[in-house]
Amino acid sequence: MSNICNRPRIKPVMNIMANSILKKLESKEIKTDEELETVDMIKNGRSFASTENLAPVLGWLKQASS
């Protein structure tokens, strides 16, 4: 298996999982926007952790701690 995603800071198991997901997604003829974002994230190290994306989680934490 070739390492499509070969980042030294990623643990070997995570690297294997990322490569497996990437291979499966790239083999699909028609990809959703989410799948294209996932491929981009794996290949280019993109992150979706932002205040906007974390708002539901932060809201839940605030509610759970009150």
ABEGO torsion letter per residue (X at the ends): XBBABBBAABBAAAAAAAAAAAAAAAABABBBAAAAAAAAAAAAGBBABBAAAAAAAAAAAAAAAX
